[in-house]
C-alpha cells in the first residue's frame, strides 16, 4: 500500500485533536492546587514530616520540607493545622529552595514526586504508575476548571447535574486516574464530561447468568418496569431470529467500554456460541455519576439507577462488580431495610432513606471464577445492579445533594455550603445543627442499636434539604460494599440470613466506629470544618462541639443502649489513622492481588469529639 505524500490530506479519522481545555494556564492552576493537596494529605498520613519555621498564627505557620538529593533542595510553604491532624496548605505559598539560593515559586507535583522519591520511599515501578495516575488526574482537573460554576450557580442544579461538577475524592491525591480509559473514553464517560448516553443491553443465557431480587421483585417484573413493551419485544425478537429461546436468557445493560474492552475479549467463547448476545440500547438517556460506573436515568427519573462493572483502576481499586456481592445485594437490601422498617425511630422520626439495591444479574466467568488465586479484577467482569431511584423517596419541595458537594468550592471561591446557609436564612450554627441532626442520629442508631455501620463518605451519603435549603434527613446507598457489622455476636443479628452474613464484612466492636470517623468525620467534616471557620465564622471547636452534642442528645434519648455506647465508642480519645495514599505508595502499589485492598493504618490521631465542651454552646 503506498504511503501518503506530504501534499495528501489525512483522512478525517486520522485527525488528532487536543482537548480545548488543556492549556498551559489551566495546567499550571491544576498543578498548584494538586501539589498543595498532595503536601497536605501526605503530611496528614505522615508520609512526609514538614518542620515548622515559626509558631502558628491566625493564618497558619511557615513550614520547611527538606527533599535531600542534589542541591540540598527543600520546599517552603504556609499551612494551617486543624482537627484530626489535618493540614491545609496554601497553594500559592509553595516555594523551592536549592543550592542555597533564593526561594522561587514552585507548583509542579510531578517534579515533586521525582525530586522527593527517596523521601517518599517510592520504588521505580510504583513511581512510574503514580506519575501516570497523577497526570491523568491533572488532565481531568483542567476539564473541570474549564466549565466550573459559581457557588450560586451550583446551588441551582439538580442532583444529577451537580454530580458532574464535583472534583473527586478529597482525601486521595490520585483521585481521577481511571487507568484503562483513553483520553477519548474519558471525554465520553467521565462524570465531568456530563454527556448523557443510551446504554446497550445484552442477553445472557441462564447457564451463565443469575438473577436475584428483593422480595416480590422477579426478573419479569423488573424488566416490565425498566423497559417498555416495544423494547422488550425487540430484544426477544433478536433472540428468536437467531433460533434462541428468550425464556432462557436474562437481560442486562452493559457499559459500551466494558463490552469492547473486557466482555468480547474475555467472554469470547460465550459470544461465539451465542450464550451472550448483543442487543440494542434502550431509549432512555442516562448520566454517569461520581462513582463513574453508576448511571442515573434522566429520561425517566423514577426508573432505577444502574450500577455496571468497569475494569478500570480508579481510587485504589478496580471498579468491577464482585460476583458474590452482586448476587447478595438484594438480600442485603432486604435485611438492612428490615432493620429500619421495624424501628419506629428510624422509620418515622429520622425517616432515613435507604436506596436499596433491589435487583441484580450476575454473570460469572466460566474459568476465572473457579480460581481463587487469580487477581480479583477477573472476578468482577460482568453484571448489573439496579438501585432504587432517589426521586422516588423525596417529598414535594425536597431536593437532595451528595454530602461531597458540601465541601465543594465554586469558581468564585465561595464555599457551596456558605451559599446554602445564606439561602436558608439561618444562623450558620443553627444550619449546622440541622445538618448534624439529619446525618448523625440514623448513623449512630444503626451502630449502637444494631451493631451495623455504613461507610458514610461523601459519595455514598446524601443530604436531603427542604425548600429553604435546610438539611432535613439522610439518604444512604451502596449497602453491599459499604455495610459492616460487629464481629461480636449481637441479638439483633440472630435472624440475619446466611446469604447476608456470608458477604457482609465484620469488624471488632472497637473498630466499628472507625467507619463513621473515617467516612464522615475525617472524609468530609475534616474539610467542612475549615470552610465553616473561614467562610461562615464558626470556629472549629464550635463545629465539633455541635457534632458531639448531637450524638450526646441521641445517647440521652436511648439510655438503655449505655453498654453499646461503651462497646462502640465514638468518643475515644484517639482513633486509628486510616491512610488511603499510603496504600497506593507503600502497601499495595499497583500489584495484582486476589482480594480487594483495604486502607492502611498508621498510628493514631486525636479525636475532637472526645473532650466535653467547655461551655454549653450546643445545648440548644
Phi, psi and omega in degrees: 000126182293144178280146179292143177274172185297332183268003178267126179290148173289155176293160182302324182292346182261358182291130178267137182234140175263131176306129186298333181281350185274079179247164181298318181295316180296321179297316181296320178297315180296321179299312183299317179296316184288326176296317178299317177297317181299314179298317181294314183286324175295323178291320178302317182275002180059033168286325172235158180227085177296149181254132178291140178260349180199159177299148181290145174244192181300331181255021178099203184214158173280143181230155178237133175235098177295133179261341184071196178075192183301136176079006179050051187289151177209153173256144171237142179198165175257143180209152172250145178255141182227186182298161183061021180074020184290143174246134174238103185270131178285116190300319183280001185265353188284128177229158178246133177240128177211151180057030178070012182276186180284149177298141175232146182305142187217134181205036186247099182292332177293315177297322179300316179300320180290313180297320186267013184307314178296320179297320181277352179057053181259127172281168186299317180299312182296316180302315181301315180290322179298317178300321178295311181297322181294317179297320179293323177296317178298319179298319177295323179296325178294325177294317178297320179300320187296335183237021183295146181245163174286166179300322180294319178294320179297322182294340180273351184280153174278177186303310185295317181291321181298325180303324183289353180254000180285153187260006176099184186303124185287339187266316181286128179288317181268071192261358178220044182290315175046053181292124186124327176281140167277175176298321178293320177300316181297317180295338182265322193242350180290150181300326181288347174289331176055044182248109177297155181212153170265126184272133174287158177244162173228157172251132182234131182297144183292352171288341178249330191250145176233138176254141171224144177216158173296167182307126177089000181242090175274174185298320182297318180293321177301311184295325177296327179280331186264337185231135177288167186299322181296321180291319179298320179291324176300314181298314180297324179294323177301318181289315181297324180296339178260012178076023183253153182266113181303331181293345181265009184233152170248146180257146172201146173288158178221141176292129182305322178296317181295322178300312185286318187274330190237312189291308182298314179292318189268340175251027184306317179301321181289326175292320182296319182264013172065030165280341170237122185235123177289141178238182180278165170292151170280169187285347189280140174269134181233155185236127177291141181257186186302327179289355174069332179258003181251134184238127173270143179274113179277326183289320180225084187300341180273358170278165188292153165282143179244140179243123187236148179287145173225121181275064173237151179264117183209133182046062170084333187228160169287134191268050176271192175239108180301134187303308185296320182289324178295318177300321187273351187307312180297324179294321176297317178301313180301318183290313182294317178295329177297322176300314180293313188293337179263008180241106183302328180295311179292320186285315191256329181265303178291326184051041182295136180265124176249107183280090188292143171272093198270344181207154177207148167238124181247131178243106179282155175269130186300334183254304187300322186296341179266008184241097184296339186270353183283158179305141186298336181300335182276001177245018183225036196273325191210133179163183178203146173237133176258124182247145179303139178284142180297322184301332181295337187257353186273139176280167177301131180089345179278150172218159187231149176216144177296152179301328180301330182296335183291342178255012179276148176241133182285173180302333181274005181083000181270133178293138178302320178298320179300321178295317180294320178298316180299319181291331181289333184080003182270156167298142183307321180294321178295320178298318178295323176302318177296319179299310181294325179291332177283320189272312195283315183305312180295321179295315180293322181292316175302318181295307189278324180280325189238003180057034185230132183226138171274168170256089191276059179280179192297335183265334181270336180261135185234131179264130176261133183243153172276188184291349178257012181064032174262128179298136183235323182200177188244143167238143178226155180217181181062055180295312191292332179269332193232027171251131177235148180235162181292135175285342175277124184303137178234148178303327182293348180259003187297325183262016179293127178299147181301324180298324178286315181301328184289335185251337181288136178285145180243147177221157177296152181305322181294335182266340186302320177298344181301331183290326175286319177299308187284320182287314186260304187289314180275320184285339181230304186293334176302331179264329181289321182301314176299323177297319179293326179290317187274331185247345181241356178072023177258108180304149184301320179301321179294320179305309184287329176294323176296318178295315179300317183300324180293321178292317178299321179300319179293318180296323178294325181292329185235070184296337181293349180264018185306316180296326179290326178297327178280325179291314178251079193274110177277349186252018178303146183296328179229149171232156179294141179273105172283141185232123179265322180286327174301324180304313181289317187283323191235330189269300184254332184057229182238020182284151174285147178213160185279343180230154179297141180286159175241162181299144175285156175241130180218104175067201181226166174228150178295142180267112181293347178274355186290312189284142171296141178296141182286348179213160186279045183304313191262017183287337185282000000 
